[in-house]
Amino acid sequence: DNAPGGRELMVALLSSVKQMCAANTGDISWSRNDKFSGRIVLLLGSASCTGEQLLKDCGERYREIDQNCMLIAVSMGAEPAGSAQLGKTIACAVNAWGEAEARNGPPGTTGGAGRPELLIHLFGGAGFAAWAKILKLWQEQSHFPDEKRLLGRMLPLERILKGVVLDSAPGDSGNTVMGAFPMVQGDAALLSAMNSFGADGSQPSEAQKLQATQRAMRDLTKKGGPLWEYYESIIAQDQGLPLQVHQYEPTVPLLFIFSDADKIAPAFQIERYVFECELRQAQRVSENGLSPVPVPRVLHLETSAHVSHRAGPTEADYWKSVHDFWRFSLFC
């Protein structure tokens, strides 16, 4: 820790270990009928909801809008697995469009593939973070596509993105509320579980393993330890995600759903972001001569908890607002 470069080496080693542990994880969930309309709904989940659960909760609702749409669901994990998940997500969408075009011909031709359209529905701080990172990755891939992984054309988002539904976002992420400790604790637990061999390759006794485990947990979790500064810097970067979305998100219709009872994504924070979006859209219309888009829609609830608005007493209002929003954005 105190040796030159010790902290950097610690972070690099732990990142490598986590990358190996995550090599076979991070799968995304998707659902598609044999007939594909070209419309893809991307569900970006909160930390407490799996992709499979999102498909179960939201799939039938979106089939009511388009029974031949494709649904892709992902709950972004911690790095380094998170970026790999988002890369898979983009490839899944682009390849679905590419395969449909290769099979049926270009969109707009007789019997051709459906016109590519992308609908975003995100949940909580994790969903918002995933969307911010997808926007940047999509921009990069549009200029320098990964031709080994992407079988179809990497279309600019300006041509295919039809709107974004933001459920309980943006707001303070769980990391911001709880600080760096949960992440530091997780890495300490991972490291302490790997005390299988001594530095010289010898097999330690059970007592030595226990001592090493306790020492790792104690040294790494103390305030100011080798991982604290690293994770505090990561949290600080997350605070810049709204600016990243403002920079890369095309000017499209937006729907915000939030509640006064939500303590993780407080209503006043989301209302402030809504105002920022209005200013951003007005500025782009003025400077670039774009066609005006409707002001962001808002469903402001009172009693539902964080990312829980889609079920329970608010379920009917929630899905009516979502369906009305997409029917307007897609067909009007």
FINUKE-553724 format. One record per residue (C-alpha): x, y, z; residue in three letters; residue number from 0. Coordinates in pm, 1 decimal. Layout:
BEGIN
<r x="X" y="Y" z="Z" res="ALA" n="NUM"/>
...
This chain:
BEGIN
<r x="0.0" y="0.0" z="0.0" res="ASP" n="0"/>
<r x="268.8" y="252.2" z="101.6" res="ASN" n="1"/>
<r x="523.4" y="144.0" z="-162.4" res="ALA" n="2"/>
<r x="545.0" y="357.7" z="-479.1" res="PRO" n="3"/>
<r x="259.4" y="254.3" z="-705.5" res="GLY" n="4"/>
<r x="118.6" y="21.4" z="-439.8" res="GLY" n="5"/>
<r x="-237.3" y="150.3" z="-456.0" res="ARG" n="6"/>
<r x="-239.8" y="148.2" z="-835.6" res="GLU" n="7"/>
<r x="-109.4" y="-209.4" z="-836.4" res="LEU" n="8"/>
<r x="-375.3" y="-315.9" z="-584.9" res="MET" n="9"/>
<r x="-654.9" y="-170.1" z="-797.8" res="VAL" n="10"/>
<r x="-511.9" y="-321.2" z="-1117.7" res="ALA" n="11"/>
<r x="-480.3" y="-666.6" z="-962.8" res="LEU" n="12"/>
<r x="-831.3" y="-661.6" z="-820.9" res="LEU" n="13"/>
<r x="-969.9" y="-538.5" z="-1153.2" res="SER" n="14"/>
<r x="-798.3" y="-829.4" z="-1328.9" res="SER" n="15"/>
<r x="-940.3" y="-1076.9" z="-1077.8" res="VAL" n="16"/>
<r x="-1291.1" y="-935.3" z="-1120.6" res="LYS" n="17"/>
<r x="-1254.4" y="-944.5" z="-1498.4" res="GLN" n="18"/>
<r x="-1172.9" y="-1315.8" z="-1481.1" res="MET" n="19"/>
<r x="-1460.4" y="-1379.5" z="-1240.4" res="CYS" n="20"/>
<r x="-1696.1" y="-1192.2" z="-1473.6" res="ALA" n="21"/>
<r x="-1581.1" y="-1365.9" z="-1792.0" res="ALA" n="22"/>
<r x="-1886.3" y="-1592.8" z="-1809.7" res="ASN" n="23"/>
<r x="-2138.3" y="-1356.2" z="-1657.3" res="THR" n="24"/>
<r x="-2317.2" y="-1046.8" z="-1777.5" res="GLY" n="25"/>
<r x="-2552.7" y="-1223.2" z="-2015.6" res="ASP" n="26"/>
<r x="-2844.1" y="-1017.8" z="-2136.9" res="ILE" n="27"/>
<r x="-3205.0" y="-1132.9" z="-2169.9" res="SER" n="28"/>
<r x="-3407.0" y="-1095.7" z="-2488.1" res="TRP" n="29"/>
<r x="-3733.0" y="-1206.6" z="-2643.3" res="SER" n="30"/>
<r x="-3849.5" y="-1197.9" z="-3005.3" res="ARG" n="31"/>
<r x="-4119.4" y="-1359.4" z="-3216.6" res="ASN" n="32"/>
<r x="-4044.6" y="-1526.4" z="-3550.3" res="ASP" n="33"/>
<r x="-4182.0" y="-1219.0" z="-3723.2" res="LYS" n="34"/>
<r x="-3975.3" y="-909.9" z="-3637.5" res="PHE" n="35"/>
<r x="-4113.0" y="-560.0" z="-3695.9" res="SER" n="36"/>
<r x="-3772.6" y="-391.2" z="-3665.5" res="GLY" n="37"/>
<r x="-3874.4" y="-220.5" z="-3342.9" res="ARG" n="38"/>
<r x="-3651.3" y="-292.9" z="-3039.8" res="ILE" n="39"/>
<r x="-3744.8" y="-206.3" z="-2681.3" res="VAL" n="40"/>
<r x="-3438.6" y="-178.6" z="-2458.9" res="LEU" n="41"/>
<r x="-3516.1" y="-222.6" z="-2087.5" res="LEU" n="42"/>
<r x="-3234.7" y="-98.0" z="-1861.8" res="LEU" n="43"/>
<r x="-3295.4" y="-222.1" z="-1511.5" res="GLY" n="44"/>
<r x="-3218.7" y="-103.5" z="-1163.8" res="SER" n="45"/>
<r x="-2966.2" y="-282.9" z="-947.3" res="ALA" n="46"/>
<r x="-3242.3" y="-476.6" z="-769.0" res="SER" n="47"/>
<r x="-3405.0" y="-624.2" z="-1081.4" res="CYS" n="48"/>
<r x="-3272.4" y="-889.1" z="-1319.4" res="THR" n="49"/>
<r x="-3317.3" y="-885.1" z="-1694.1" res="GLY" n="50"/>
<r x="-3548.7" y="-1184.4" z="-1674.7" res="GLU" n="51"/>
<r x="-3768.2" y="-1004.2" z="-1423.1" res="GLN" n="52"/>
<r x="-3787.7" y="-698.5" z="-1648.4" res="LEU" n="53"/>
<r x="-3902.1" y="-913.4" z="-1939.3" res="LEU" n="54"/>
<r x="-4167.6" y="-1071.0" z="-1717.6" res="LYS" n="55"/>
<r x="-4290.8" y="-737.5" z="-1579.5" res="ASP" n="56"/>
<r x="-4281.2" y="-533.9" z="-1899.7" res="CYS" n="57"/>
<r x="-4288.0" y="-776.4" z="-2192.6" res="GLY" n="58"/>
<r x="-4662.9" y="-820.9" z="-2224.4" res="GLU" n="59"/>
<r x="-4717.5" y="-445.8" z="-2187.5" res="ARG" n="60"/>
<r x="-4493.2" y="-372.8" z="-2483.3" res="TYR" n="61"/>
<r x="-4643.5" y="-655.5" z="-2687.7" res="ARG" n="62"/>
<r x="-4971.9" y="-464.3" z="-2659.5" res="GLU" n="63"/>
<r x="-4806.3" y="-181.7" z="-2852.7" res="ILE" n="64"/>
<r x="-4621.5" y="-402.8" z="-3102.7" res="ASP" n="65"/>
<r x="-4659.3" y="-780.7" z="-3081.5" res="GLN" n="66"/>
<r x="-4363.8" y="-829.0" z="-3317.7" res="ASN" n="67"/>
<r x="-4115.3" y="-606.1" z="-3138.8" res="CYS" n="68"/>
<r x="-3794.0" y="-739.7" z="-2988.7" res="MET" n="69"/>
<r x="-3733.5" y="-693.1" z="-2616.4" res="LEU" n="70"/>
<r x="-3381.0" y="-669.4" z="-2473.9" res="ILE" n="71"/>
<r x="-3336.5" y="-642.4" z="-2096.9" res="ALA" n="72"/>
<r x="-3019.7" y="-587.3" z="-1897.1" res="VAL" n="73"/>
<r x="-2931.6" y="-484.7" z="-1542.2" res="SER" n="74"/>
<r x="-2580.4" y="-348.2" z="-1564.3" res="MET" n="75"/>
<r x="-2337.5" y="-505.4" z="-1321.5" res="GLY" n="76"/>
<r x="-2035.1" y="-350.0" z="-1158.1" res="ALA" n="77"/>
<r x="-1726.4" y="-291.0" z="-1366.5" res="GLU" n="78"/>
<r x="-1556.7" y="-448.3" z="-1545.1" res="PRO" n="79"/>
<r x="-1853.3" y="-674.7" z="-1624.0" res="ALA" n="80"/>
<r x="-2087.3" y="-378.0" z="-1681.9" res="GLY" n="81"/>
<r x="-1915.5" y="-248.6" z="-1995.3" res="SER" n="82"/>
<r x="-1907.7" y="-599.7" z="-2141.1" res="ALA" n="83"/>
<r x="-2283.1" y="-630.7" z="-2082.0" res="GLN" n="84"/>
<r x="-2351.3" y="-304.2" z="-2262.4" res="LEU" n="85"/>
<r x="-2133.0" y="-410.7" z="-2553.2" res="GLY" n="86"/>
<r x="-2336.3" y="-731.3" z="-2580.5" res="LYS" n="87"/>
<r x="-2656.4" y="-527.6" z="-2562.0" res="THR" n="88"/>
<r x="-2558.7" y="-305.0" z="-2853.6" res="ILE" n="89"/>
<r x="-2442.1" y="-603.9" z="-3057.6" res="ALA" n="90"/>
<r x="-2769.2" y="-788.3" z="-2990.6" res="CYS" n="91"/>
<r x="-2973.1" y="-498.0" z="-3128.4" res="ALA" n="92"/>
<r x="-2753.5" y="-420.3" z="-3428.5" res="VAL" n="93"/>
<r x="-2724.0" y="-786.8" z="-3525.1" res="ASN" n="94"/>
<r x="-3102.9" y="-836.4" z="-3505.2" res="ALA" n="95"/>
<r x="-3149.6" y="-555.1" z="-3756.6" res="TRP" n="96"/>
<r x="-2866.0" y="-684.7" z="-3973.7" res="GLY" n="97"/>
<r x="-2998.3" y="-1040.7" z="-3980.7" res="GLU" n="98"/>
<r x="-3349.3" y="-920.6" z="-4070.0" res="ALA" n="99"/>
<r x="-3213.8" y="-709.3" z="-4357.0" res="GLU" n="100"/>
<r x="-2995.8" y="-992.7" z="-4486.4" res="ALA" n="101"/>
<r x="-3293.4" y="-1230.3" z="-4480.1" res="ARG" n="102"/>
<r x="-3570.1" y="-1002.4" z="-4610.9" res="ASN" n="103"/>
<r x="-3397.8" y="-720.1" z="-4792.9" res="GLY" n="104"/>
<r x="-3355.5" y="-352.8" z="-4702.6" res="PRO" n="105"/>
<r x="-3634.8" y="-166.7" z="-4518.9" res="PRO" n="106"/>
<r x="-3875.0" y="9.8" z="-4751.3" res="GLY" n="107"/>
<r x="-3851.6" y="-252.3" z="-5027.0" res="THR" n="108"/>
<r x="-4123.4" y="-503.2" z="-5108.9" res="THR" n="109"/>
<r x="-4113.4" y="-771.7" z="-4839.4" res="GLY" n="110"/>
<r x="-3812.0" y="-600.3" z="-4685.4" res="GLY" n="111"/>
<r x="-3711.1" y="-589.6" z="-4321.6" res="ALA" n="112"/>
<r x="-3893.9" y="-363.6" z="-4080.9" res="GLY" n="113"/>
<r x="-3754.5" y="-15.2" z="-4037.0" res="ARG" n="114"/>
<r x="-3514.0" y="-7.7" z="-3738.2" res="PRO" n="115"/>
<r x="-3653.8" y="174.9" z="-3436.2" res="GLU" n="116"/>
<r x="-3520.3" y="189.1" z="-3080.5" res="LEU" n="117"/>
<r x="-3730.6" y="252.2" z="-2768.9" res="LEU" n="118"/>
<r x="-3560.2" y="303.7" z="-2431.2" res="ILE" n="119"/>
<r x="-3723.5" y="234.1" z="-2092.8" res="HIS" n="120"/>
<r x="-3484.7" y="272.7" z="-1800.3" res="LEU" n="121"/>
<r x="-3520.2" y="223.7" z="-1425.6" res="PHE" n="122"/>
<r x="-3334.5" y="399.5" z="-1144.9" res="GLY" n="123"/>
<r x="-2978.6" y="522.3" z="-1119.5" res="GLY" n="124"/>
<r x="-2832.9" y="198.8" z="-1259.5" res="ALA" n="125"/>
<r x="-3057.5" y="219.0" z="-1565.3" res="GLY" n="126"/>
<r x="-2965.0" y="582.9" z="-1618.8" res="PHE" n="127"/>
<r x="-2592.9" y="503.5" z="-1586.0" res="ALA" n="128"/>
<r x="-2630.0" y="222.5" z="-1838.9" res="ALA" n="129"/>
<r x="-2805.4" y="458.0" z="-2083.0" res="TRP" n="130"/>
<r x="-2533.2" y="722.7" z="-2043.3" res="ALA" n="131"/>
<r x="-2265.0" y="465.8" z="-2120.9" res="LYS" n="132"/>
<r x="-2459.9" y="315.8" z="-2411.6" res="ILE" n="133"/>
<r x="-2491.8" y="661.2" z="-2565.8" res="LEU" n="134"/>
<r x="-2114.9" y="708.5" z="-2557.5" res="LYS" n="135"/>
<r x="-2043.2" y="354.4" z="-2679.8" res="LEU" n="136"/>
<r x="-2295.4" y="392.5" z="-2962.1" res="TRP" n="137"/>
<r x="-2132.8" y="717.3" z="-3071.4" res="GLN" n="138"/>
<r x="-1790.2" y="551.9" z="-3075.0" res="GLU" n="139"/>
<r x="-1914.3" y="244.4" z="-3262.1" res="GLN" n="140"/>
<r x="-2090.8" y="461.3" z="-3520.0" res="SER" n="141"/>
<r x="-1750.8" y="601.3" z="-3619.3" res="HIS" n="142"/>
<r x="-1537.0" y="290.6" z="-3562.2" res="PHE" n="143"/>
<r x="-1766.4" y="-17.5" z="-3569.6" res="PRO" n="144"/>
<r x="-1645.4" y="-350.7" z="-3437.5" res="ASP" n="145"/>
<r x="-1688.6" y="-546.5" z="-3759.5" res="GLU" n="146"/>
<r x="-1611.5" y="-879.8" z="-3590.4" res="LYS" n="147"/>
<r x="-1905.9" y="-851.7" z="-3349.9" res="ARG" n="148"/>
<r x="-2150.3" y="-633.7" z="-3541.4" res="LEU" n="149"/>
<r x="-2321.9" y="-809.3" z="-3830.7" res="LEU" n="150"/>
<r x="-2542.5" y="-516.4" z="-3930.4" res="GLY" n="151"/>
<r x="-2500.9" y="-147.9" z="-4003.3" res="ARG" n="152"/>
<r x="-2429.6" y="72.0" z="-3703.1" res="MET" n="153"/>
<r x="-2701.9" y="330.7" z="-3762.9" res="LEU" n="154"/>
<r x="-2675.8" y="671.7" z="-3590.9" res="PRO" n="155"/>
<r x="-2910.9" y="705.5" z="-3295.4" res="LEU" n="156"/>
<r x="-3056.2" y="1021.7" z="-3450.5" res="GLU" n="157"/>
<r x="-3215.8" y="802.4" z="-3716.6" res="ARG" n="158"/>
<r x="-3358.3" y="524.5" z="-3498.6" res="ILE" n="159"/>
<r x="-3417.9" y="646.9" z="-3140.7" res="LEU" n="160"/>
<r x="-3788.3" y="720.6" z="-3090.0" res="LYS" n="161"/>
<r x="-3801.8" y="820.5" z="-2723.6" res="GLY" n="162"/>
<r x="-3693.4" y="750.2" z="-2367.7" res="VAL" n="163"/>
<r x="-3898.6" y="659.4" z="-2058.8" res="VAL" n="164"/>
<r x="-3716.3" y="740.4" z="-1733.5" res="LEU" n="165"/>
<r x="-3856.9" y="564.0" z="-1426.8" res="ASP" n="166"/>
<r x="-3716.1" y="700.7" z="-1097.7" res="SER" n="167"/>
<r x="-3420.4" y="861.2" z="-1272.7" res="ALA" n="168"/>
<r x="-3191.0" y="1038.8" z="-1262.3" res="PRO" n="169"/>
<r x="-3125.5" y="1078.9" z="-893.3" res="GLY" n="170"/>
<r x="-2874.0" y="983.8" z="-629.8" res="ASP" n="171"/>
<r x="-2745.2" y="637.9" z="-707.5" res="SER" n="172"/>
<r x="-2712.7" y="385.0" z="-429.4" res="GLY" n="173"/>
<r x="-2336.5" y="441.0" z="-446.4" res="ASN" n="174"/>
<r x="-2381.2" y="811.0" z="-377.9" res="THR" n="175"/>
<r x="-2610.7" y="752.4" z="-83.0" res="VAL" n="176"/>
<r x="-2403.8" y="478.7" z="79.1" res="MET" n="177"/>
<r x="-2059.0" y="597.1" z="-25.8" res="GLY" n="178"/>
<r x="-1762.5" y="385.0" z="-125.9" res="ALA" n="179"/>
<r x="-1784.5" y="140.5" z="164.9" res="PHE" n="180"/>
<r x="-2006.8" y="-127.7" z="-0.8" res="PRO" n="181"/>
<r x="-1771.6" y="-146.9" z="-300.6" res="MET" n="182"/>
<r x="-1460.7" y="-153.3" z="-82.4" res="VAL" n="183"/>
<r x="-1617.7" y="-421.4" z="133.1" res="GLN" n="184"/>
<r x="-1699.3" y="-631.3" z="-173.0" res="GLY" n="185"/>
<r x="-1341.7" y="-618.2" z="-299.9" res="ASP" n="186"/>
<r x="-1206.6" y="-697.1" z="45.1" res="ALA" n="187"/>
<r x="-1431.7" y="-1003.0" z="63.9" res="ALA" n="188"/>
<r x="-1319.0" y="-1114.2" z="-281.9" res="LEU" n="189"/>
<r x="-951.7" y="-1076.9" z="-192.2" res="LEU" n="190"/>
<r x="-988.2" y="-1247.4" z="143.1" res="SER" n="191"/>
<r x="-1153.8" y="-1546.6" z="-23.4" res="ALA" n="192"/>
<r x="-849.9" y="-1601.6" z="-243.4" res="MET" n="193"/>
<r x="-597.8" y="-1681.3" z="30.9" res="ASN" n="194"/>
<r x="-530.9" y="-2029.1" z="-105.7" res="SER" n="195"/>
<r x="-155.3" y="-1995.3" z="-142.0" res="PHE" n="196"/>
<r x="123.5" y="-1804.5" z="27.9" res="GLY" n="197"/>
<r x="346.5" y="-1553.9" z="-150.3" res="ALA" n="198"/>
<r x="603.8" y="-1830.4" z="-205.9" res="ASP" n="199"/>
<r x="346.2" y="-2072.9" z="-345.4" res="GLY" n="200"/>
<r x="317.8" y="-2276.1" z="-27.8" res="SER" n="201"/>
<r x="-14.2" y="-2405.5" z="102.5" res="GLN" n="202"/>
<r x="-109.1" y="-2210.9" z="417.3" res="PRO" n="203"/>
<r x="-277.5" y="-2375.0" z="711.7" res="SER" n="204"/>
<r x="-640.4" y="-2302.0" z="796.6" res="GLU" n="205"/>
<r x="-525.0" y="-2076.4" z="1080.2" res="ALA" n="206"/>
<r x="-300.8" y="-1882.0" z="841.6" res="GLN" n="207"/>
<r x="-585.9" y="-1848.1" z="592.1" res="LYS" n="208"/>
<r x="-809.0" y="-1708.2" z="866.1" res="LEU" n="209"/>
<r x="-540.2" y="-1460.6" z="973.4" res="GLN" n="210"/>
<r x="-489.2" y="-1348.6" z="611.3" res="ALA" n="211"/>
<r x="-863.9" y="-1308.7" z="564.1" res="THR" n="212"/>
<r x="-898.6" y="-1095.2" z="875.1" res="GLN" n="213"/>
<r x="-597.3" y="-885.7" z="779.8" res="ARG" n="214"/>
<r x="-730.2" y="-824.2" z="427.5" res="ALA" n="215"/>
<r x="-1072.4" y="-720.3" z="555.0" res="MET" n="216"/>
<r x="-920.0" y="-494.0" z="820.7" res="ARG" n="217"/>
<r x="-661.9" y="-324.7" z="598.6" res="ASP" n="218"/>
<r x="-884.4" y="-275.3" z="295.9" res="LEU" n="219"/>
<r x="-1200.6" y="-157.6" z="468.7" res="THR" n="220"/>
<r x="-1042.4" y="103.2" z="693.8" res="LYS" n="221"/>
<r x="-1107.0" y="461.0" z="587.6" res="LYS" n="222"/>
<r x="-828.2" y="586.3" z="367.2" res="GLY" n="223"/>
<r x="-725.3" y="233.4" z="264.8" res="GLY" n="224"/>
<r x="-590.5" y="155.0" z="-82.6" res="PRO" n="225"/>
<r x="-931.0" y="125.1" z="-248.4" res="LEU" n="226"/>
<r x="-1117.6" y="417.1" z="-94.8" res="TRP" n="227"/>
<r x="-974.4" y="690.9" z="-315.6" res="GLU" n="228"/>
<r x="-1028.8" y="481.8" z="-626.1" res="TYR" n="229"/>
<r x="-1396.8" y="418.1" z="-558.1" res="TYR" n="230"/>
<r x="-1462.8" y="772.4" z="-441.7" res="GLU" n="231"/>
<r x="-1328.0" y="889.6" z="-777.6" res="SER" n="232"/>
<r x="-1564.1" y="645.7" z="-953.7" res="ILE" n="233"/>
<r x="-1858.5" y="788.1" z="-759.5" res="ILE" n="234"/>
<r x="-1751.3" y="1139.3" z="-855.4" res="ALA" n="235"/>
<r x="-1751.7" y="1034.9" z="-1220.9" res="GLN" n="236"/>
<r x="-2109.4" y="907.5" z="-1185.2" res="ASP" n="237"/>
<r x="-2215.8" y="1257.7" z="-1088.9" res="GLN" n="238"/>
<r x="-2121.1" y="1365.0" z="-1441.6" res="GLY" n="239"/>
<r x="-2353.7" y="1117.1" z="-1611.2" res="LEU" n="240"/>
<r x="-2636.9" y="1370.0" z="-1669.2" res="PRO" n="241"/>
<r x="-2391.2" y="1589.4" z="-1860.3" res="LEU" n="242"/>
<r x="-2290.3" y="1288.6" z="-2068.7" res="GLN" n="243"/>
<r x="-2653.9" y="1218.5" z="-2153.2" res="VAL" n="244"/>
<r x="-2709.4" y="1583.6" z="-2245.7" res="HIS" n="245"/>
<r x="-2408.5" y="1561.6" z="-2476.7" res="GLN" n="246"/>
<r x="-2494.0" y="1241.1" z="-2663.1" res="TYR" n="247"/>
<r x="-2871.4" y="1189.3" z="-2639.8" res="GLU" n="248"/>
<r x="-3058.6" y="1290.8" z="-2957.7" res="PRO" n="249"/>
<r x="-3350.9" y="1529.2" z="-2931.8" res="THR" n="250"/>
<r x="-3642.5" y="1288.0" z="-2884.6" res="VAL" n="251"/>
<r x="-3961.9" y="1275.1" z="-2676.5" res="PRO" n="252"/>
<r x="-3907.6" y="1199.8" z="-2305.4" res="LEU" n="253"/>
<r x="-4135.3" y="1067.2" z="-2030.7" res="LEU" n="254"/>
<r x="-4040.5" y="1102.3" z="-1663.0" res="PHE" n="255"/>
<r x="-4212.0" y="896.3" z="-1393.8" res="ILE" n="256"/>
<r x="-4130.0" y="970.2" z="-1030.0" res="PHE" n="257"/>
<r x="-4281.8" y="997.5" z="-684.3" res="SER" n="258"/>
<r x="-4273.3" y="1224.2" z="-380.8" res="ASP" n="259"/>
<r x="-4215.9" y="915.1" z="-165.2" res="ALA" n="260"/>
<r x="-3893.7" y="820.2" z="-346.5" res="ASP" n="261"/>
<r x="-3596.0" y="903.4" z="-124.2" res="LYS" n="262"/>
<r x="-3331.9" y="763.4" z="-362.0" res="ILE" n="263"/>
<r x="-3436.8" y="968.2" z="-664.9" res="ALA" n="264"/>
<r x="-3606.2" y="1270.7" z="-503.9" res="PRO" n="265"/>
<r x="-3871.8" y="1447.8" z="-706.7" res="ALA" n="266"/>
<r x="-3693.9" y="1784.1" z="-691.9" res="PHE" n="267"/>
<r x="-3379.4" y="1635.0" z="-850.7" res="GLN" n="268"/>
<r x="-3576.4" y="1483.6" z="-1137.3" res="ILE" n="269"/>
<r x="-3773.4" y="1805.7" z="-1188.6" res="GLU" n="270"/>
<r x="-3444.3" y="1993.3" z="-1214.4" res="ARG" n="271"/>
<r x="-3321.9" y="1748.0" z="-1477.6" res="TYR" n="272"/>
<r x="-3651.0" y="1781.3" z="-1668.5" res="VAL" n="273"/>
<r x="-3589.6" y="2157.1" z="-1682.6" res="PHE" n="274"/>
<r x="-3235.5" y="2094.5" z="-1809.2" res="GLU" n="275"/>
<r x="-3375.4" y="1873.0" z="-2085.6" res="CYS" n="276"/>
<r x="-3621.5" y="2143.3" z="-2187.3" res="GLU" n="277"/>
<r x="-3337.1" y="2394.7" z="-2213.8" res="LEU" n="278"/>
<r x="-3122.7" y="2148.4" z="-2409.8" res="ARG" n="279"/>
<r x="-3397.0" y="2075.8" z="-2658.4" res="GLN" n="280"/>
<r x="-3484.1" y="2441.7" z="-2705.4" res="ALA" n="281"/>
<r x="-3117.1" y="2527.7" z="-2760.2" res="GLN" n="282"/>
<r x="-3074.1" y="2259.2" z="-3025.9" res="ARG" n="283"/>
<r x="-3388.3" y="2368.3" z="-3207.1" res="VAL" n="284"/>
<r x="-3266.3" y="2727.9" z="-3205.9" res="SER" n="285"/>
<r x="-2904.9" y="2661.2" z="-3303.6" res="GLU" n="286"/>
<r x="-2946.4" y="2374.1" z="-3548.1" res="ASN" n="287"/>
<r x="-3283.9" y="2448.6" z="-3699.9" res="GLY" n="288"/>
<r x="-3429.5" y="2118.4" z="-3582.0" res="LEU" n="289"/>
<r x="-3802.2" y="2055.9" z="-3578.5" res="SER" n="290"/>
<r x="-3945.4" y="2127.4" z="-3232.3" res="PRO" n="291"/>
<r x="-4018.6" y="1826.1" z="-3014.1" res="VAL" n="292"/>
<r x="-4285.7" y="1815.2" z="-2742.4" res="PRO" n="293"/>
<r x="-4179.1" y="1920.7" z="-2395.4" res="VAL" n="294"/>
<r x="-4099.4" y="1621.8" z="-2174.3" res="PRO" n="295"/>
<r x="-4402.1" y="1443.8" z="-2033.3" res="ARG" n="296"/>
<r x="-4425.8" y="1388.0" z="-1657.3" res="VAL" n="297"/>
<r x="-4617.2" y="1141.7" z="-1439.8" res="LEU" n="298"/>
<r x="-4570.5" y="1279.4" z="-1087.4" res="HIS" n="299"/>
<r x="-4691.7" y="1027.8" z="-829.1" res="LEU" n="300"/>
<r x="-4719.4" y="1066.7" z="-452.6" res="GLU" n="301"/>
<r x="-4684.5" y="741.9" z="-259.0" res="THR" n="302"/>
<r x="-4504.0" y="477.2" z="-467.1" res="SER" n="303"/>
<r x="-4147.8" y="379.0" z="-378.9" res="ALA" n="304"/>
<r x="-3832.6" y="386.6" z="-588.6" res="HIS" n="305"/>
<r x="-3870.1" y="190.6" z="-918.6" res="VAL" n="306"/>
<r x="-4193.1" y="39.5" z="-782.6" res="SER" n="307"/>
<r x="-4437.3" y="259.3" z="-973.6" res="HIS" n="308"/>
<r x="-4513.5" y="-2.6" z="-1242.2" res="ARG" n="309"/>
<r x="-4697.1" y="-230.5" z="-997.8" res="ALA" n="310"/>
<r x="-4943.1" y="-192.6" z="-712.6" res="GLY" n="311"/>
<r x="-5185.4" y="99.4" z="-675.3" res="PRO" n="312"/>
<r x="-5009.5" y="308.7" z="-942.2" res="THR" n="313"/>
<r x="-4990.0" y="29.9" z="-1203.0" res="GLU" n="314"/>
<r x="-5285.3" y="145.5" z="-1414.7" res="ALA" n="315"/>
<r x="-5172.7" y="509.0" z="-1430.7" res="ASP" n="316"/>
<r x="-4816.1" y="402.1" z="-1499.6" res="TYR" n="317"/>
<r x="-4885.5" y="186.0" z="-1801.7" res="TRP" n="318"/>
<r x="-5149.5" y="418.6" z="-1941.6" res="LYS" n="319"/>
<r x="-4890.4" y="697.9" z="-1939.2" res="SER" n="320"/>
<r x="-4628.4" y="470.1" z="-2098.8" res="VAL" n="321"/>
<r x="-4866.8" y="348.1" z="-2370.8" res="HIS" n="322"/>
<r x="-4993.6" y="699.5" z="-2446.8" res="ASP" n="323"/>
<r x="-4636.5" y="825.6" z="-2467.8" res="PHE" n="324"/>
<r x="-4524.5" y="560.1" z="-2715.2" res="TRP" n="325"/>
<r x="-4835.3" y="583.7" z="-2930.8" res="ARG" n="326"/>
<r x="-4772.7" y="956.1" z="-2963.9" res="PHE" n="327"/>
<r x="-4396.7" y="920.3" z="-3019.8" res="SER" n="328"/>
<r x="-4429.0" y="640.5" z="-3274.0" res="LEU" n="329"/>
<r x="-4743.6" y="719.3" z="-3466.8" res="PHE" n="330"/>
<r x="-4816.0" y="1094.5" z="-3437.1" res="CYS" n="331"/>
